[in-house]
Amino acid sequence: MAKDPYRYFRIEARELLDQLGSGVLDLEKGVTDAGLPLRLLRYAHTLKGAARVVKQREIAELAHALEAALAPHRDGSLPVGRQSVDDFLGLLDAISARLAQLPTPEAAQAAAPEPEAWVPMMMRTDAAEVDGLLEGLSEIGSELAGLRHSVVSVERVRDLAASIVDQLAALRGGGLVGAGHETRIAKLRSVSEQMHSLVAAAERGLGAGVERVDRELRQARDTAERLRLSPAASLFSTLERTARDAAHSLGKRVSFETSGGDVRLDAQVLDTVRSALIQVVRNAVAHGIETEVERQIAGKPAVGRLSLEVERRGYRVTFRCSDDGHGVDLDAVRRAVQRTGTPAHSTQQLSAADLLAMLLKGGITTSSNVTELAGRGIGLDVVREAMQQLGGDVVADTAPGIGTTIELRVPVSLALLDVLTVEVDGQRAAIPLEAVRRTLRIAPHDVARSPEGDAIVHEGILIPLVRLGLGTPRNGKRQSPPRTMPAVIVTAAGATTAVSVDNLHGTETVVLRPLPALVPADAIVSGTHLDADGNPCIVLDPAVLATTRAPQLAVAAATPAPHPILIIDDSLTTRMLESSILESAGFAVELAASGEEALDMARRNHYALFLVDIEMPGMDGFGFIERTRADPALREVPCILVTSRDSQEDRRRGEAAGACAHIVKNEFDQVEFLERVSGLVHP
């Protein structure tokens, strides 16, 4: 089947028409939303631009007409009459009719169109489903870790079977078995040998099977993680076509250059950034790049240059769009600001930075004529809204006669990252590889000590040496300093620091994830990633690491409990985060994914404390506490509810069941949590 050249345009146009239709009806109803007319203008503006890209001029003209009809109602001061609403809906119906007339894939195949020069974004992956898949794979990884323990048990059984065979042989060889028992001993030895052979075969099969499943599981998890990620290069063809079409419509010539296309990040982030960058590119061509004649007069090449650089720093990505045009006409911006009602004497006092900030806020335009590319000041509204949606920001810089640069800086929920994995105090952490200059081993005589701290000489320069602290070691004791220690030279934010660690574990590529809201982490932690077993590991922020004299993540050490603490939660992330906090404080921890599993573990082992979630499949947290309070052997073990539920009814029910405390996840305080745990296990 032939490609549908309008596939993505149909999807985007339908979504925009739905939003426009719903918004117009809200206008007729008199919905009190001051921002509604402005949103409708942006939707129409976006639809117009998308239609122009796929060369649907009729749809673009209808969207432009809709934009013009909506413009008088922009500030919400002009009432929207019924006739106006009828006109809006009529234009939407006309656009919908044109959309329905677009050629089908079969018709496109019959017409044999030229290869597509532009393929719009974006693969609309269901992020929730991918996250659910990753959660399931992590759970399987945890179960696989348990199977590895089973392999060890099978090995032990094999050794015992071999020991029985050896002991029987020794008894027989030593003449300690009577003649009447020879036959029985021989049969017993035969059975023991068979058991040894069967167990050895089972061990080989189980061990090989576990390794195969582990290998396939890692590959599946890597693939699933990458489903959420798309290369930034997937934006480039769209933006290049946008720049080309805009330049042609204005009689200009523009070259489009890109870099950083290998940066991979969440496809949904790219989808939102795309709409903002389209507006930035159009503005650069319409307002920045001069005509060929103007450029020749200014001594510039006839072809204007437009570039897009994508750069990732930790969990933020910067999209930097630069042109070599004449720069922003700040006097024109002043006049545009004055047209909004600002007194002339006030605008004269505004600096260049102030004027650029006002321009980026949207709602003003420096164009004297209204065209399909510029004139209403709506394009930057689209940019601002996209940044608000992503929690990012936009900044601009301009130089007269040289050009303008606009940066979109957005945080990302996921990003692919090359890291160096290190170990400190028995725990692993990752340092972004882009900030690692080199690794080396340091002897005690290499360290210069002073009241300001330790330092070493690196490349002829004295740089700080800091010890990376990740909490109390899991065995409760720190090892004696080795004769030499590994260190990582980290450069970021204009600073260079040597960071000493216990071990280096090599480089790998990981998927950077943001920290969950319930984790009050030090500023040195920029996010997490999942290790080979599916356990969360921290990723360090190199900028903080390089500029901090003594970075420490340690929490106050607690006296180890006589028995481990059992964490009961069906969420792998919650289990691992609580476990990490407790183990960093010196507690031994065991994990259960359900109330039934926890009850079975509690009856076979001794625990100092139960940390229980309420909402779990099967037996919930209330049921688990009630069952343990009714068991004479378990009733003295304290229970804490750690849950997202915070109603008074839940608190009363937990207290009635026998819970000692009720901790709400979204109000989680690490210090208070450890104090409460310590108070219960060390009363």
C-alpha positions in Angstrom: 0.0 0.0 0.0 1.2 3.5 -0.8 2.1 6.0 1.9 -0.5 8.4 2.9 1.2 11.8 2.4 -1.5 13.5 4.6 -1.6 10.9 7.4 -0.1 13.1 10.1 -1.8 16.2 8.8 -5.2 14.5 9.1 -4.5 13.6 12.7 -3.3 17.1 13.7 -6.0 18.9 11.7 -8.8 16.8 13.3 -7.4 17.5 16.8 -7.2 21.2 16.0 -10.7 21.3 14.5 -12.1 19.5 17.5 -10.5 22.1 19.8 -11.7 25.0 17.7 -15.2 23.7 17.5 -15.5 23.1 21.2 -14.0 26.5 21.9 -16.3 28.4 19.5 -19.3 26.8 21.2 -17.9 27.8 24.6 -17.7 31.4 23.3 -21.4 31.3 22.3 -22.3 30.0 25.8 -20.5 32.9 27.3 -17.9 30.8 29.1 -15.9 33.1 31.4 -12.4 32.2 30.3 -10.3 35.3 29.4 -7.7 33.1 27.6 -10.2 31.2 25.4 -10.1 33.6 22.3 -6.3 33.7 22.4 -6.2 29.9 22.5 -8.5 29.7 19.5 -6.3 32.1 17.6 -3.3 29.9 18.3 -5.2 26.8 17.1 -6.2 28.5 13.9 -2.6 29.8 13.4 -1.2 26.3 13.9 -3.7 24.8 11.5 -2.9 27.4 8.9 0.9 26.6 9.1 0.3 22.9 9.0 -1.9 23.2 5.9 0.7 25.3 4.1 3.4 22.7 4.8 1.5 20.0 3.1 0.5 22.5 0.3 -3.2 22.6 1.1 -3.6 26.2 0.2 -7.4 26.2 0.4 -7.4 24.9 4.0 -4.6 27.4 4.8 -6.7 30.3 3.4 -9.8 29.2 5.3 -7.7 29.0 8.6 -6.3 32.4 7.8 -9.8 33.7 7.4 -10.8 32.1 10.7 -7.8 33.8 12.4 -8.9 37.1 11.0 -12.4 36.7 12.2 -11.3 35.7 15.7 -8.7 38.5 16.0 -11.2 41.3 17.0 -12.2 39.1 20.0 -8.6 38.5 21.1 -8.7 40.5 24.4 -12.2 39.3 25.3 -13.6 42.8 25.5 -15.8 42.5 22.3 -18.9 40.3 22.8 -19.3 37.4 20.4 -22.6 37.5 18.7 -24.5 34.6 17.2 -23.7 35.7 13.6 -20.0 35.7 14.5 -20.4 32.2 15.9 -22.2 31.0 12.8 -19.4 32.5 10.7 -16.8 30.7 12.8 -18.6 27.4 12.5 -19.1 27.8 8.8 -15.4 28.2 8.3 -14.7 25.1 10.4 -17.3 23.2 8.4 -15.6 24.3 5.2 -12.2 23.2 6.5 -13.6 19.9 7.6 -15.1 19.4 4.1 -11.7 20.1 2.4 -10.0 17.8 4.8 -12.4 15.0 3.9 -11.6 15.6 0.2 -7.9 14.9 0.6 -6.7 12.0 -1.5 -6.7 8.6 0.1 -3.6 6.4 0.1 -5.0 4.4 -2.8 -5.7 7.6 -4.8 -2.2 8.8 -4.0 -0.7 5.6 -5.3 -2.7 5.9 -8.5 -1.5 9.5 -9.0 2.1 8.4 -8.3 3.1 11.4 -6.4 6.7 12.5 -5.9 8.5 11.2 -2.9 7.6 13.1 0.3 10.1 16.0 0.9 8.7 16.5 4.4 7.4 13.9 6.9 5.8 15.6 9.9 6.3 14.4 13.4 5.5 12.3 15.4 5.2 8.7 16.5 2.5 9.1 19.1 3.6 6.4 21.5 1.3 5.8 24.5 3.8 6.7 27.2 1.6 5.2 30.0 1.6 1.8 28.2 5.3 1.9 27.7 5.8 2.9 31.4 3.6 0.0 32.4 5.7 -2.4 30.2 8.9 -1.1 31.9 7.3 -1.6 35.3 6.4 -5.2 34.4 9.9 -5.9 33.0 11.4 -4.5 36.2 9.2 -6.8 38.3 10.3 -9.8 36.2 13.9 -8.7 36.8 13.3 -8.8 40.5 11.8 -12.3 40.2 14.8 -13.4 38.1 17.1 -12.3 41.0 15.2 -14.7 43.2 15.7 -17.5 40.7 19.4 -16.9 40.9 19.2 -17.7 44.6 17.4 -20.9 43.6 20.4 -21.9 41.4 22.6 -21.5 44.5 20.2 -23.8 46.5 20.3 -26.4 43.7 24.1 -26.3 43.8 23.9 -26.9 47.5 21.6 -29.9 47.1 24.0 -31.3 44.5 26.9 -31.0 46.9 24.9 -32.7 49.6 24.1 -35.6 47.3 27.7 -36.0 46.4 28.6 -35.9 50.1 26.1 -38.8 50.8 27.7 -40.9 48.0 31.2 -40.2 49.4 30.1 -41.1 52.9 28.4 -44.4 51.8 31.6 -45.3 49.9 33.7 -44.5 53.0 31.4 -46.7 55.2 31.7 -49.6 52.9 35.4 -49.3 52.3 36.0 -49.0 56.1 34.2 -52.3 56.8 31.7 -50.5 59.0 28.7 -52.0 57.2 27.5 -55.5 58.0 27.1 -58.1 55.3 23.4 -58.1 55.7 23.2 -54.4 54.8 25.4 -54.5 51.7 22.4 -54.8 49.4 20.5 -51.9 51.0 23.6 -49.7 51.1 24.3 -50.5 47.4 20.7 -49.5 46.5 21.0 -46.3 48.6 24.2 -45.4 46.9 22.7 -46.0 43.5 19.7 -43.7 44.4 22.1 -41.1 45.7 24.2 -41.2 42.6 21.0 -40.8 40.4 19.9 -37.9 42.6 23.3 -36.3 42.2 23.1 -36.7 38.4 19.6 -35.3 38.2 20.4 -32.4 40.4 23.5 -31.6 38.4 21.5 -31.7 35.2 18.8 -29.5 36.8 21.5 -27.0 37.9 23.0 -26.8 34.5 19.6 -26.3 32.8 18.3 -23.8 35.4 21.5 -21.8 35.3 21.6 -21.7 31.5 17.9 -20.8 31.4 18.3 -18.0 33.9 21.1 -16.5 32.0 19.2 -16.7 28.7 16.1 -15.1 30.3 18.3 -12.4 31.9 19.9 -11.6 28.5 16.5 -11.4 26.7 15.0 -9.4 29.6 17.8 -6.8 29.4 17.3 -6.5 25.6 13.5 -6.2 26.0 13.9 -3.5 28.7 16.4 -1.5 26.6 14.0 -1.7 23.6 11.0 -0.6 25.7 13.0 2.3 27.1 14.0 3.4 23.7 10.4 3.3 22.5 9.8 6.4 24.7 12.8 8.1 23.0 13.2 9.7 19.6 16.3 11.4 18.1 16.1 15.2 17.9 17.0 14.7 14.2 13.4 13.7 13.6 12.6 17.4 13.9 15.0 18.6 11.3 13.3 17.8 8.1 10.1 19.5 9.3 11.9 22.6 10.3 14.0 22.7 7.1 10.9 22.5 5.0 9.3 25.2 7.1 12.3 27.5 6.5 12.3 26.8 2.8 8.6 27.4 2.3 8.7 30.6 4.3 11.7 31.9 2.4 10.1 31.2 -1.0 6.9 32.9 -0.1 8.9 36.0 0.9 11.3 35.9 -2.0 14.3 35.1 0.2 17.0 32.5 0.1 17.9 30.6 3.3 20.2 27.7 4.2 19.3 25.6 7.2 22.0 24.0 9.3 21.5 21.6 12.2 23.6 19.8 14.9 22.9 17.7 17.9 20.5 15.4 16.1 21.7 12.3 18.0 20.3 13.7 21.3 17.5 11.3 22.1 14.6 12.3 24.4 10.9 11.7 25.1 8.9 11.7 21.9 6.1 13.7 23.6 8.5 16.4 24.5 9.7 16.6 20.9 6.1 16.8 19.7 5.4 19.8 21.8 8.7 21.5 21.1 8.1 21.0 17.4 5.2 23.4 17.2 7.2 26.0 19.1 10.3 25.7 16.8 8.1 26.0 13.7 7.0 29.4 14.9 10.6 30.4 15.8 11.9 29.3 12.4 9.1 31.2 10.6 9.8 34.3 12.7 13.5 34.1 11.9 12.8 34.0 8.2 10.0 36.7 8.2 11.6 39.1 10.7 15.3 38.3 10.7 16.7 37.2 7.3 16.9 40.1 4.8 16.2 39.9 1.1 19.1 39.2 -1.3 19.4 42.9 -2.2 19.4 44.0 1.4 22.1 41.4 2.3 24.3 42.4 -0.7 24.1 46.0 0.5 25.1 45.0 4.0 28.0 43.0 2.6 26.5 39.6 3.5 26.2 36.4 1.4 23.0 36.4 -0.7 21.8 33.3 1.1 20.8 33.8 4.7 21.9 31.3 7.3 19.6 29.7 9.8 20.9 27.1 12.3 19.4 24.9 15.0 21.6 23.4 17.7 20.3 20.8 20.1 22.3 20.3 23.3 21.5 18.2 26.4 22.8 19.2 29.8 21.7 16.7 32.5 17.9 16.5 32.5 17.5 19.7 30.4 17.7 20.1 26.6 18.4 23.4 24.9 17.1 24.1 21.3 19.1 27.1 20.0 17.8 28.7 16.8 20.1 31.4 15.3 20.0 33.5 12.2 22.5 35.9 10.6 19.8 38.5 9.8 19.6 42.2 10.7 18.6 41.5 14.3 15.5 42.5 16.2 14.4 46.1 15.4 14.3 47.3 19.0 12.8 50.7 18.0 10.0 48.8 16.2 9.4 46.8 19.3 9.2 50.0 21.3 6.6 51.4 18.9 4.7 48.1 19.1 4.7 48.3 22.9 3.4 51.8 22.7 0.5 50.7 20.5 -0.6 48.4 23.4 -1.1 51.6 25.5 2.2 51.9 27.2 3.3 55.6 27.5 6.2 56.6 25.2 8.4 57.9 28.0 8.1 54.5 29.7 9.2 52.6 26.6 12.2 54.8 26.1 13.5 53.7 29.5 13.3 50.0 28.5 16.6 48.2 27.9 17.2 45.8 25.1 16.7 42.8 27.4 13.4 44.3 28.7 12.2 44.8 25.1 13.1 41.2 24.1 11.4 39.9 27.2 8.2 41.8 26.3 8.4 40.5 22.7 8.7 36.9 23.9 5.7 37.4 26.1 3.6 37.5 22.9 0.8 39.7 21.8 2.8 42.3 20.0 4.2 42.3 16.4 6.7 44.4 14.6 5.2 43.7 11.2 3.4 46.5 9.5 1.4 44.2 7.2 -0.7 41.2 8.1 0.4 38.2 6.0 0.1 34.5 6.4 3.5 34.4 8.0 3.4 37.3 10.3 1.5 40.3 11.5 -0.7 39.3 14.4 1.9 38.5 17.0 0.4 35.0 17.6 3.5 33.0 16.7 5.4 33.8 19.9 2.2 33.0 21.9 2.5 29.4 20.6 6.1 29.4 21.7 5.3 30.7 25.1 2.4 28.2 25.6 4.6 25.3 24.6 7.3 26.3 27.2 4.6 26.7 29.9 3.3 23.2 29.1 6.7 21.7 29.4 7.9 23.7 32.3 10.6 25.3 30.2 11.7 28.8 29.4 12.6 30.9 26.3 15.3 33.5 26.1 16.6 35.7 23.2 19.7 37.6 22.3 20.1 40.0 19.4 22.8 42.1 17.8 22.0 44.8 15.2 23.2 43.7 11.7 24.6 40.4 13.1 21.5 38.3 13.9 19.3 36.9 16.6 19.4 33.7 18.8 16.4 32.2 20.5 16.8 29.4 23.0 14.1 27.0 24.2 15.2 25.3 27.4 13.0 22.4 28.5 13.3 19.7 31.1 12.9 16.2 29.8 11.2 13.2 31.5 13.5 10.8 29.8 16.8 11.1 27.9 19.5 8.8 26.7 22.8 9.4 28.5 26.3 8.0 28.4 27.6 7.6 31.9 30.6 6.4 33.9 29.4 4.1 36.7 31.3 4.4 40.1 30.9 2.7 43.4 31.1 4.5 46.8 30.3 2.9 50.2 28.9 -0.2 48.5 26.5 1.8 46.4 26.6 2.7 42.7 26.1 6.1 41.0 26.5 7.4 37.5 28.4 10.5 36.3 27.5 11.8 32.8 30.4 10.9 30.5 30.4 14.3 28.8 31.7 15.8 32.1 34.4 13.2 32.7 37.9 14.3 31.6 39.8 11.3 32.8 40.2 8.8 35.6 43.3 8.1 37.6 44.6 6.6 40.8 45.8 8.8 43.7 48.3 7.9 46.3 48.3 9.6 49.8 51.5 11.6 48.9 49.7 13.1 45.9 47.2 14.9 48.1 47.9 18.4 49.4 46.0 19.0 52.6 45.0 22.5 53.9 42.3 24.0 56.1 40.3 24.8 53.0 40.3 21.1 52.0 42.3 18.6 50.0 43.6 19.2 46.5 45.8 17.5 43.9 47.8 18.8 41.0 46.2 18.0 37.6 47.9 19.2 34.4 50.0 21.6 36.3 47.0 23.2 38.1 45.9 22.6 41.7 42.3 21.4 41.8 40.0 20.4 44.7 39.8 16.8 45.7 36.5 15.8 47.3 35.2 12.5 48.6 31.8 11.5 47.1 29.7 10.3 50.0 26.6 8.2 49.3 25.6 7.4 52.9 26.6 4.9 55.5 28.1 1.7 54.1 25.7 -1.3 54.1 27.9 -3.2 56.5 27.8 -0.2 58.9 31.6 0.3 58.7 33.8 2.2 56.4 36.9 0.4 55.1 40.3 1.7 55.9 41.7 4.0 53.2 43.5 2.0 50.5 47.1 2.7 49.5 45.8 4.3 46.3 42.3 5.3 45.4 40.5 5.8 42.1 39.4 9.3 41.2 37.4 10.9 38.5 38.3 14.4 37.0 35.0 16.2 36.4 34.7 19.4 34.5 31.4 21.3 34.3 30.1 24.9 34.8 33.6 26.2 34.3 35.0 24.3 37.2 37.2 21.2 37.5 37.2 18.9 40.5 38.7 15.5 41.3 36.2 13.2 42.9 37.5 10.2 44.8 35.5 6.9 44.8 35.9 3.3 45.8 35.6 1.6 42.4 35.1 2.3 38.8 32.7 0.0 36.9 33.1 1.3 33.3 30.8 3.2 30.9 27.3 2.4 29.7 24.3 4.0 28.0 21.3 4.6 30.3 17.9 6.2 30.2 17.9 9.2 32.5 14.6 9.5 34.5 13.5 12.3 36.8 13.4 11.7 40.5 9.9 10.7 41.9 8.2 13.5 43.8 8.4 11.7 47.2 12.2 11.7 47.2 13.8 14.7 48.9 17.2 14.3 47.2 20.3 16.5 47.4 20.9 19.0 44.5 23.7 16.8 43.4 21.3 14.2 42.1 19.9 15.0 38.7 17.8 11.8 38.2 17.9 8.0 38.2 18.3 5.1 35.8 17.6 1.4 36.1 20.5 -1.0 36.4 20.8 -4.4 34.9 18.6 -5.9 37.6 15.9 -3.2 37.2 16.9 -1.4 40.4 17.0 2.4 40.5 20.5 4.0 40.6 21.2 7.7 41.0 22.7 9.9 38.3 24.8 12.8 39.5 24.6 16.4 38.3 28.2 17.2 37.1 27.7 20.9 37.4 26.9 20.6 41.1 29.6 17.9 41.5 32.3 20.0 40.0 31.5 23.2 42.0 30.8 21.7 45.4 33.6 21.4 47.9 32.4 18.4 49.8 29.3 16.8 48.1 27.5 14.6 50.5 24.3 12.6 50.2 24.6 10.9 53.5 21.7 10.8 56.0 22.2 10.5 59.7 23.4 7.0 60.4 21.1 4.9 62.6 22.0 2.0 64.9 21.3 -1.1 62.8 18.1 -2.9 63.8 18.5 -6.4 65.3 16.2 -7.8 62.6 15.5 -6.5 59.0 12.6 -4.2 58.1 10.1 -5.7 55.7 8.8 -3.3 53.0 5.4 -4.3 51.5 4.3 -2.5 48.4 3.2 -3.6 44.9 5.1 -0.7 43.3 8.7 -1.7 42.5 9.8 2.0 42.5 8.4 2.6 45.9 10.0 -0.5 47.3 13.4 0.3 45.9 13.3 4.0 47.0 12.3 3.1 50.6 14.9 0.4 50.6 17.6 2.8 49.4 16.8 5.3 52.1 16.8 2.7 54.9 19.9 0.9 53.7 21.8 4.2 53.5 20.9 4.7 57.1 22.3 1.3 58.1 19.1 -0.8 58.3 18.8 -4.2 56.8 15.8 -4.5 54.5 13.7 -7.2 52.8 11.0 -6.7 50.2 7.6 -8.1 49.4 5.3 -7.2 46.5 2.0 -8.3 48.1 0.3 -8.8 51.4 0.2 -12.6 50.9 3.9 -12.8 50.2 4.7 -10.6 53.2 2.6 -12.7 55.5 4.4 -15.9 54.4 7.8 -14.2 54.9 6.8 -12.9 58.3 5.9 -16.3 59.5 9.2 -17.7 58.5 11.5 -14.9 59.5 11.9 -12.3 62.3 11.4 -8.6 61.4 11.9 -5.4 63.3 9.2 -3.4 61.5 6.6 -3.7 58.7 6.2 -0.8 56.2 2.9 -1.4 54.4 1.1 0.2 51.5 -2.7 0.2 51.6 -3.7 -0.3 48.0 -2.3 -3.7 46.8 -3.9 -6.5 44.7 -5.3 -9.2 46.8 -4.8 -8.6 50.5 -4.6 -4.8 51.2 -2.5 -3.1 53.8 -5.4 -3.0 56.4 -5.9 -6.7 56.0 -2.2 -7.4 56.4 -2.0 -5.4 59.7 -5.2 -7.1 61.0 -3.8 -10.6 60.3 -0.5 -9.8 62.0 -2.2 -8.3 65.0 -4.2 -11.5 65.4 -1.0 -13.7 65.3 0.6 -14.1 68.7 4.0 -14.4 67.0 3.7 -11.2 65.0 1.5 -8.9 67.0 4.5 -7.2 68.7 6.1 -6.2 65.4 5.2 -2.5 64.7 3.5 -1.5 61.4 3.6 1.8 59.5 1.3 2.6 56.7 3.1 4.3 53.8 0.4 5.3 51.3 -0.9 7.9 48.9 -4.3 7.8 50.6 -4.8 10.6 53.2 -8.5 10.6 54.1 -9.6 10.7 57.8 -11.4 7.5 57.2 -8.2 5.8 56.0 -6.4 7.1 59.1 -9.1 5.9 61.5 -9.2 2.5 59.8 -5.4 2.2 60.0 -5.4 3.1 63.6 -8.2 0.6 64.4 -6.3 -2.1 62.6 -3.2 -1.5 64.7 -0.9 0.8 62.6 1.6 2.8 64.6 1.8 5.6 62.1 0.4 6.8 58.7 2.8 8.4 56.3 1.5 10.0 53.1 3.8 9.5 50.1 3.3 13.0 48.5 4.2 14.6 51.9 7.2 12.3 52.4 10.0 13.8 54.6 13.2 11.6 54.7 14.5 12.9 58.0 11.1 12.5 59.8 10.7 9.1 58.2 14.1 7.8 59.5 13.4 9.3 62.9 10.1 7.5 63.2 11.5 4.2 62.0 14.4 4.5 64.4 12.0 5.3 67.3 10.0 2.1 66.6 12.9 -0.4 66.0 15.0 1.2 68.9 12.5 2.3 71.5 
